[in-house]
Amino acid sequence: MNDEIMEAVKKRAQGYSSVETVEEYAVVDGTLELVKKRVTTKDVPPDMTAAKILLDGEGMETLTDEELEAEKERLIRELMSTEGRAREPQ
């Protein structure tokens, strides 16, 4: 995998925060003026699939499309069951 993709996978596997800025403008006296600005921070949790790719390392490169699809489905099922257990009252 090239370095940019590997860095993106690492970021996704570890989770990250994203800052989003929304600005509203209005026409005042014939010019555009900023009337409202909202800055929010969104926390993106770690992704199990990305972590699995990192842990498995180089092995993913040799898989066929069908094997990759099967692995994707397996990881989705695993993630869904993990999330379900996390939401159940202890």
N, CA, C and O atoms as a GROMACS GRO file, in nm:
protein
  360
    1MET      N    1   0.085  -0.119   0.000
    1MET     CA    2   0.000   0.000   0.000
    1MET      C    3   0.089   0.124   0.000
    1MET      O    4   0.197   0.124   0.059
    2ASN      N    5   0.043   0.229  -0.066
    2ASN     CA    6   0.125   0.349  -0.064
    2ASN      C    7   0.111   0.422   0.069
    2ASN      O    8   0.019   0.394   0.147
    3ASP      N    9   0.201   0.515   0.094
    3ASP     CA   10   0.209   0.581   0.225
    3ASP      C   11   0.084   0.660   0.261
    3ASP      O   12   0.043   0.660   0.376
    4GLU      N   13   0.023   0.727   0.163
    4GLU     CA   14  -0.097   0.807   0.191
    4GLU      C   15  -0.212   0.719   0.237
    4GLU      O   16  -0.284   0.753   0.332
    5ILE      N   17  -0.230   0.606   0.171
    5ILE     CA   18  -0.338   0.515   0.209
    5ILE      C   19  -0.311   0.457   0.347
    5ILE      O   20  -0.403   0.447   0.428
    6MET      N   21  -0.187   0.419   0.373
    6MET     CA   22  -0.152   0.362   0.503
    6MET      C   23  -0.178   0.463   0.615
    6MET      O   24  -0.230   0.426   0.721
    7GLU      N   25  -0.144   0.588   0.592
    7GLU     CA   26  -0.168   0.693   0.693
    7GLU      C   27  -0.318   0.711   0.716
    7GLU      O   28  -0.361   0.729   0.830
    8ALA      N   29  -0.397   0.706   0.610
    8ALA     CA   30  -0.543   0.719   0.624
    8ALA      C   31  -0.601   0.601   0.703
    8ALA      O   32  -0.690   0.619   0.785
    9VAL      N   33  -0.551   0.482   0.677
    9VAL     CA   34  -0.597   0.363   0.749
    9VAL      C   35  -0.559   0.374   0.896
    9VAL      O   36  -0.640   0.341   0.984
   10LYS      N   37  -0.437   0.419   0.925
   10LYS     CA   38  -0.393   0.436   1.065
   10LYS      C   39  -0.480   0.537   1.137
   10LYS      O   40  -0.521   0.515   1.252
   11LYS      N   41  -0.509   0.649   1.070
   11LYS     CA   42  -0.593   0.752   1.130
   11LYS      C   43  -0.732   0.697   1.162
   11LYS      O   44  -0.786   0.720   1.270
   12ARG      N   45  -0.788   0.624   1.067
   12ARG     CA   46  -0.921   0.565   1.085
   12ARG      C   47  -0.920   0.459   1.196
   12ARG      O   48  -1.015   0.451   1.274
   13ALA      N   49  -0.814   0.380   1.203
   13ALA     CA   50  -0.804   0.275   1.305
   13ALA      C   51  -0.793   0.333   1.446
   13ALA      O   52  -0.843   0.273   1.541
   14GLN      N   53  -0.729   0.447   1.459
   14GLN     CA   54  -0.708   0.508   1.590
   14GLN      C   55  -0.822   0.600   1.632
   14GLN      O   56  -0.838   0.630   1.750
   15GLY      N   57  -0.902   0.645   1.536
   15GLY     CA   58  -1.005   0.743   1.565
   15GLY      C   59  -0.943   0.882   1.558
   15GLY      O   60  -0.821   0.897   1.569
   16TYR      N   61  -1.027   0.981   1.539
   16TYR     CA   62  -0.976   1.118   1.526
   16TYR      C   63  -1.087   1.218   1.552
   16TYR      O   64  -1.204   1.182   1.560
   17SER      N   65  -1.049   1.344   1.565
   17SER     CA   66  -1.145   1.453   1.580
   17SER      C   67  -1.142   1.538   1.454
   17SER      O   68  -1.036   1.558   1.394
   18SER      N   69  -1.258   1.586   1.415
   18SER     CA   70  -1.270   1.667   1.296
   18SER      C   71  -1.341   1.797   1.333
   18SER      O   72  -1.443   1.795   1.403
   19VAL      N   73  -1.288   1.909   1.287
   19VAL     CA   74  -1.350   2.039   1.315
   19VAL      C   75  -1.426   2.085   1.191
   19VAL      O   76  -1.372   2.085   1.080
   20GLU      N   77  -1.552   2.123   1.213
   20GLU     CA   78  -1.637   2.168   1.103
   20GLU      C   79  -1.680   2.312   1.130
   20GLU      O   80  -1.726   2.344   1.240
   21THR      N   81  -1.666   2.399   1.031
   21THR     CA   82  -1.706   2.538   1.044
   21THR      C   83  -1.818   2.567   0.944
   21THR      O   84  -1.806   2.539   0.825
   22VAL      N   85  -1.927   2.624   0.996
   22VAL     CA   86  -2.040   2.663   0.913
   22VAL      C   87  -2.058   2.813   0.929
   22VAL      O   88  -2.072   2.864   1.040
   23GLU      N   89  -2.057   2.884   0.816
   23GLU     CA   90  -2.070   3.029   0.819
   23GLU      C   91  -2.193   3.072   0.740
   23GLU      O   92  -2.219   3.020   0.632
   24GLU      N   93  -2.270   3.167   0.795
   24GLU     CA   94  -2.386   3.222   0.727
   24GLU      C   95  -2.359   3.369   0.695
   24GLU      O   96  -2.314   3.445   0.780
   25TYR      N   97  -2.388   3.405   0.571
   25TYR     CA   98  -2.368   3.543   0.528
   25TYR      C   99  -2.502   3.603   0.489
   25TYR      O  100  -2.594   3.533   0.448
   26ALA      N  101  -2.510   3.736   0.503
   26ALA     CA  102  -2.630   3.808   0.462
   26ALA      C  103  -2.585   3.936   0.391
   26ALA      O  104  -2.476   3.987   0.415
   27VAL      N  105  -2.671   3.985   0.303
   27VAL     CA  106  -2.643   4.110   0.234
   27VAL      C  107  -2.688   4.224   0.323
   27VAL      O  108  -2.806   4.237   0.355
   28VAL      N  109  -2.592   4.308   0.362
   28VAL     CA  110  -2.622   4.424   0.447
   28VAL      C  111  -2.564   4.546   0.375
   28VAL      O  112  -2.444   4.555   0.351
   29ASP      N  113  -2.652   4.639   0.342
   29ASP     CA  114  -2.611   4.761   0.270
   29ASP      C  115  -2.536   4.728   0.141
   29ASP      O  116  -2.439   4.795   0.106
   30GLY      N  117  -2.580   4.625   0.070
   30GLY     CA  118  -2.522   4.590  -0.058
   30GLY      C  119  -2.395   4.507  -0.053
   30GLY      O  120  -2.339   4.476  -0.157
   31THR      N  121  -2.348   4.471   0.066
   31THR     CA  122  -2.228   4.387   0.077
   31THR      C  123  -2.259   4.263   0.160
   31THR      O  124  -2.348   4.264   0.245
   32LEU      N  125  -2.184   4.158   0.134
   32LEU     CA  126  -2.199   4.035   0.212
   32LEU      C  127  -2.126   4.051   0.345
   32LEU      O  128  -2.010   4.091   0.350
   33GLU      N  129  -2.196   4.019   0.452
   33GLU     CA  130  -2.136   4.023   0.585
   33GLU      C  131  -2.164   3.892   0.658
   33GLU      O  132  -2.271   3.833   0.644
   34LEU      N  133  -2.066   3.849   0.734
   34LEU     CA  134  -2.080   3.728   0.815
   34LEU      C  135  -2.176   3.759   0.930
   34LEU      O  136  -2.152   3.850   1.008
   35VAL      N  137  -2.285   3.681   0.939
   35VAL     CA  138  -2.383   3.704   1.046
   35VAL      C  139  -2.382   3.594   1.151
   35VAL      O  140  -2.422   3.616   1.265
   36LYS      N  141  -2.336   3.476   1.112
   36LYS     CA  142  -2.333   3.366   1.208
   36LYS      C  143  -2.221   3.270   1.171
   36LYS      O  144  -2.201   3.238   1.054
   37LYS      N  145  -2.147   3.226   1.272
   37LYS     CA  146  -2.040   3.129   1.250
   37LYS      C  147  -2.049   3.024   1.361
   37LYS      O  148  -2.053   3.057   1.479
   38ARG      N  149  -2.053   2.898   1.319
   38ARG     CA  150  -2.062   2.788   1.416
   38ARG      C  151  -1.947   2.691   1.390
   38ARG      O  152  -1.929   2.643   1.278
   39VAL      N  153  -1.868   2.664   1.494
   39VAL     CA  154  -1.757   2.570   1.485
   39VAL      C  155  -1.788   2.452   1.576
   39VAL      O  156  -1.810   2.470   1.696
   40THR      N  157  -1.790   2.333   1.520
   40THR     CA  158  -1.818   2.213   1.599
   40THR      C  159  -1.704   2.113   1.581
   40THR      O  160  -1.640   2.108   1.476
   41THR      N  161  -1.681   2.034   1.684
   41THR     CA  162  -1.581   1.929   1.678
   41THR      C  163  -1.653   1.795   1.682
   41THR      O  164  -1.734   1.770   1.771
   42LYS      N  165  -1.623   1.711   1.586
   42LYS     CA  166  -1.685   1.579   1.577
   42LYS      C  167  -1.579   1.474   1.608
   42LYS      O  168  -1.474   1.470   1.544
   43ASP      N  169  -1.606   1.388   1.705
   43ASP     CA  170  -1.515   1.278   1.737
   43ASP      C  171  -1.557   1.155   1.658
   43ASP      O  172  -1.671   1.110   1.668
   44VAL      N  173  -1.464   1.102   1.581
   44VAL     CA  174  -1.487   0.980   1.503
   44VAL      C  175  -1.420   0.865   1.578
   44VAL      O  176  -1.298   0.867   1.596
   45PRO      N  177  -1.498   0.765   1.622
   45PRO     CA  178  -1.439   0.657   1.701
   45PRO      C  179  -1.349   0.567   1.616
   45PRO      O  180  -1.358   0.568   1.493
   46PRO      N  181  -1.262   0.489   1.682
   46PRO     CA  182  -1.178   0.395   1.607
   46PRO      C  183  -1.262   0.297   1.526
   46PRO      O  184  -1.372   0.259   1.568
   47ASP      N  185  -1.210   0.257   1.412
   47ASP     CA  186  -1.280   0.167   1.321
   47ASP      C  187  -1.216   0.029   1.326
   47ASP      O  188  -1.096   0.014   1.302
   48MET      N  189  -1.297  -0.072   1.358
   48MET     CA  190  -1.247  -0.208   1.372
   48MET      C  191  -1.190  -0.265   1.242
   48MET      O  192  -1.090  -0.337   1.244
   49THR      N  193  -1.252  -0.234   1.130
   49THR     CA  194  -1.206  -0.286   1.002
   49THR      C  195  -1.066  -0.232   0.970
   49THR      O  196  -0.980  -0.307   0.925
   50ALA      N  197  -1.045  -0.103   0.993
   50ALA     CA  198  -0.914  -0.044   0.968
   50ALA      C  199  -0.809  -0.104   1.062
   50ALA      O  200  -0.696  -0.130   1.020
   51ALA      N  201  -0.847  -0.126   1.187
   51ALA     CA  202  -0.754  -0.187   1.282
   51ALA      C  203  -0.717  -0.328   1.237
   51ALA      O  204  -0.602  -0.369   1.247
   52LYS      N  205  -0.815  -0.401   1.189
   52LYS     CA  206  -0.791  -0.538   1.142
   52LYS      C  207  -0.695  -0.538   1.023
   52LYS      O  208  -0.607  -0.623   1.014
   53ILE      N  209  -0.711  -0.443   0.933
   53ILE     CA  210  -0.621  -0.433   0.818
   53ILE      C  211  -0.479  -0.409   0.865
   53ILE      O  212  -0.384  -0.470   0.814
   54LEU      N  213  -0.462  -0.319   0.962
   54LEU     CA  214  -0.329  -0.292   1.014
   54LEU      C  215  -0.269  -0.413   1.084
   54LEU      O  216  -0.151  -0.443   1.068
   55LEU      N  217  -0.351  -0.483   1.161
   55LEU     CA  218  -0.301  -0.600   1.234
   55LEU      C  219  -0.264  -0.715   1.140
   55LEU      O  220  -0.167  -0.786   1.164
   56ASP      N  221  -0.342  -0.732   1.035
   56ASP     CA  222  -0.314  -0.839   0.940
   56ASP      C  223  -0.196  -0.804   0.850
   56ASP      O  224  -0.132  -0.893   0.794
   57GLY      N  225  -0.170  -0.676   0.836
   57GLY     CA  226  -0.053  -0.632   0.761
   57GLY      C  227  -0.059  -0.662   0.613
   57GLY      O  228  -0.158  -0.630   0.547
   58GLU      N  229   0.044  -0.721   0.563
   58GLU     CA  230   0.062  -0.740   0.420
   58GLU      C  231  -0.030  -0.846   0.359
   58GLU      O  232  -0.041  -0.851   0.237
   59GLY      N  233  -0.094  -0.927   0.436
   59GLY     CA  234  -0.173  -1.038   0.385
   59GLY      C  235  -0.290  -0.997   0.297
   59GLY      O  236  -0.334  -1.076   0.213
   60MET      N  237  -0.341  -0.878   0.313
   60MET     CA  238  -0.458  -0.834   0.238
   60MET      C  239  -0.429  -0.815   0.089
   60MET      O  240  -0.520  -0.824   0.007
   61GLU      N  241  -0.304  -0.789   0.054
   61GLU     CA  242  -0.271  -0.761  -0.086
   61GLU      C  243  -0.292  -0.881  -0.178
   61GLU      O  244  -0.315  -0.863  -0.297
   62THR      N  245  -0.284  -1.001  -0.124
   62THR     CA  246  -0.291  -1.120  -0.207
   62THR      C  247  -0.432  -1.178  -0.216
   62THR      O  248  -0.453  -1.276  -0.288
   63LEU      N  249  -0.529  -1.120  -0.145
   63LEU     CA  250  -0.664  -1.174  -0.146
   63LEU      C  251  -0.736  -1.139  -0.275
   63LEU      O  252  -0.712  -1.033  -0.334
   64THR      N  253  -0.823  -1.229  -0.318
   64THR     CA  254  -0.906  -1.201  -0.435
   64THR      C  255  -1.020  -1.108  -0.394
   64THR      O  256  -1.042  -1.085  -0.275
   65ASP      N  257  -1.092  -1.056  -0.492
   65ASP     CA  258  -1.206  -0.969  -0.463
   65ASP      C  259  -1.311  -1.041  -0.380
   65ASP      O  260  -1.370  -0.983  -0.289
   66GLU      N  261  -1.334  -1.168  -0.411
   66GLU     CA  262  -1.433  -1.246  -0.335
   66GLU      C  263  -1.388  -1.266  -0.191
   66GLU      O  264  -1.469  -1.257  -0.099
   67GLU      N  265  -1.258  -1.293  -0.171
   67GLU     CA  266  -1.206  -1.312  -0.035
   67GLU      C  267  -1.213  -1.181   0.043
   67GLU      O  268  -1.246  -1.182   0.162
   68LEU      N  269  -1.183  -1.070  -0.022
   68LEU     CA  270  -1.193  -0.940   0.045
   68LEU      C  271  -1.337  -0.910   0.084
   68LEU      O  272  -1.362  -0.859   0.193
   69GLU      N  273  -1.430  -0.940  -0.004
   69GLU     CA  274  -1.572  -0.917   0.026
   69GLU      C  275  -1.617  -1.004   0.144
   69GLU      O  276  -1.690  -0.956   0.231
   70ALA      N  277  -1.575  -1.130   0.146
   70ALA     CA  278  -1.609  -1.219   0.257
   70ALA      C  279  -1.550  -1.167   0.388
   70ALA      O  280  -1.616  -1.171   0.492
   71GLU      N  281  -1.426  -1.120   0.384
   71GLU     CA  282  -1.361  -1.065   0.504
   71GLU      C  283  -1.433  -0.939   0.551
   71GLU      O  284  -1.449  -0.918   0.671
   72LYS      N  285  -1.475  -0.856   0.458
   72LYS     CA  286  -1.550  -0.736   0.491
   72LYS      C  287  -1.679  -0.772   0.563
   72LYS      O  288  -1.712  -0.714   0.667
   73GLU      N  289  -1.753  -0.867   0.509
   73GLU     CA  290  -1.879  -0.910   0.570
   73GLU      C  291  -1.855  -0.968   0.710
   73GLU      O  292  -1.932  -0.940   0.802
   74ARG      N  293  -1.750  -1.047   0.726
   74ARG     CA  294  -1.717  -1.106   0.856
   74ARG      C  295  -1.688  -0.996   0.959
   74ARG      O  296  -1.735  -1.002   1.073
   75LEU      N  297  -1.609  -0.897   0.918
   75LEU     CA  298  -1.574  -0.789   1.010
   75LEU      C  299  -1.694  -0.703   1.046
   75LEU      O  300  -1.705  -0.657   1.159
   76ILE      N  301  -1.785  -0.682   0.951
   76ILE     CA  302  -1.907  -0.606   0.979
   76ILE      C  303  -1.991  -0.680   1.082
   76ILE      O  304  -2.041  -0.620   1.176
   77ARG      N  305  -2.007  -0.812   1.063
   77ARG     CA  306  -2.083  -0.892   1.160
   77ARG      C  307  -2.018  -0.885   1.299
   77ARG      O  308  -2.088  -0.871   1.399
   78GLU      N  309  -1.887  -0.896   1.303
   78GLU     CA  310  -1.814  -0.890   1.430
   78GLU      C  311  -1.832  -0.753   1.497
   78GLU      O  312  -1.854  -0.746   1.618
   79LEU      N  313  -1.823  -0.647   1.420
   79LEU     CA  314  -1.840  -0.513   1.473
   79LEU      C  315  -1.982  -0.493   1.525
   79LEU      O  316  -2.002  -0.435   1.631
   80MET      N  317  -2.082  -0.542   1.451
   80MET     CA  318  -2.222  -0.528   1.494
   80MET      C  319  -2.246  -0.602   1.625
   80MET      O  320  -2.314  -0.550   1.713
   81SER      N  321  -2.190  -0.722   1.640
   81SER     CA  322  -2.210  -0.796   1.764
   81SER      C  323  -2.137  -0.730   1.880
   81SER      O  324  -2.186  -0.731   1.993
   82THR      N  325  -2.021  -0.672   1.854
   82THR     CA  326  -1.946  -0.601   1.958
   82THR      C  327  -2.022  -0.477   2.002
   82THR      O  328  -2.030  -0.450   2.122
   83GLU      N  329  -2.078  -0.402   1.909
   83GLU     CA  330  -2.155  -0.283   1.943
   83GLU      C  331  -2.281  -0.320   2.020
   83GLU      O  332  -2.320  -0.250   2.112
   84GLY      N  333  -2.344  -0.430   1.983
   84GLY     CA  334  -2.465  -0.475   2.052
   84GLY      C  335  -2.436  -0.509   2.198
   84GLY      O  336  -2.514  -0.475   2.287
   85ARG      N  337  -2.324  -0.577   2.223
   85ARG     CA  338  -2.286  -0.611   2.360
   85ARG      C  339  -2.252  -0.486   2.440
   85ARG      O  340  -2.279  -0.481   2.560
   86ALA      N  341  -2.194  -0.386   2.376
   86ALA     CA  342  -2.155  -0.263   2.446
   86ALA      C  343  -2.278  -0.185   2.491
   86ALA      O  344  -2.272  -0.113   2.591
   87ARG      N  345  -2.389  -0.197   2.418
   87ARG     CA  346  -2.510  -0.121   2.449
   87ARG      C  347  -2.598  -0.190   2.552
   87ARG      O  348  -2.685  -0.126   2.612
   88GLU      N  349  -2.577  -0.320   2.575
   88GLU     CA  350  -2.660  -0.393   2.671
   88GLU      C  351  -2.627  -0.350   2.812
   88GLU      O  352  -2.510  -0.332   2.846
   89PRO      N  353  -2.730  -0.335   2.898
   89PRO     CA  354  -2.704  -0.298   3.040
   89PRO      C  355  -2.628  -0.411   3.109
   89PRO      O  356  -2.655  -0.528   3.086
   90GLN      N  357  -2.535  -0.372   3.191
   90GLN     CA  358  -2.454  -0.469   3.265
   90GLN      C  359  -2.521  -0.514   3.392
   90GLN      O  360  -2.466  -0.596   3.465
   0.00000   0.00000   0.00000
